């Protein structure tokens, strides 16, 4: 079946612009995660949804970052007033939820470059 | 919070040799330890995982061992092939509370002919 998809794959923004990144999880997956991966680093957790409820947003670096999943399926990560330090690959992952089926499946990521 | 350290950062082996990557974690409540392979510009792909109720798991040329007492786990790849060349990440999570993964910093494995 179809895996996790993300769009756009690449995004170039001028400093100060707002951006919106989309994630389409695997159909039926309850859990959805956003991670930020800086160049040469491992992914770092941003936020977590269980269905439409945002249960953990402890990893969001500032109040310029906002995520939503209004119908418990597609999710959008929004970054307001982008800064150069926001440049990274933003990865989305989905999971069926409970062990032993809680494996996280990753999307291809959106590479954000802020000029 | 959880902290995962990974070593080495780069590893070069000859085709056919074995490769070992080691990770340590800090939170004794962590109970799920996946390993992901990421090729350049591609998504991380799960290659094997282990839960805290077992000490070892094997899948063909890949094996993972877990020592809960010492809080470390390792990835073993035998009979390496050029297509094994990639960056490998270990991760840890506590699936009983938050399922977020805490990743190591990655190991770049280069398999040479």
Interface residues (C-beta under 8 A of the other chain):
Chain A: X4 X31 X33 X35 X40 X41 X42 X43 X44 X45 X48 X55 X56 X59 X91 X95 X98 X99 X100 X102 X103 X104 X105 X106 X107 X108 X109
Chain B: X6 X32 X34 X36 X42 X43 X44 X45 X46 X49 X51 X89 X91 X95 X98 X99 X100 X101 X102 X103 X104 X105 X106
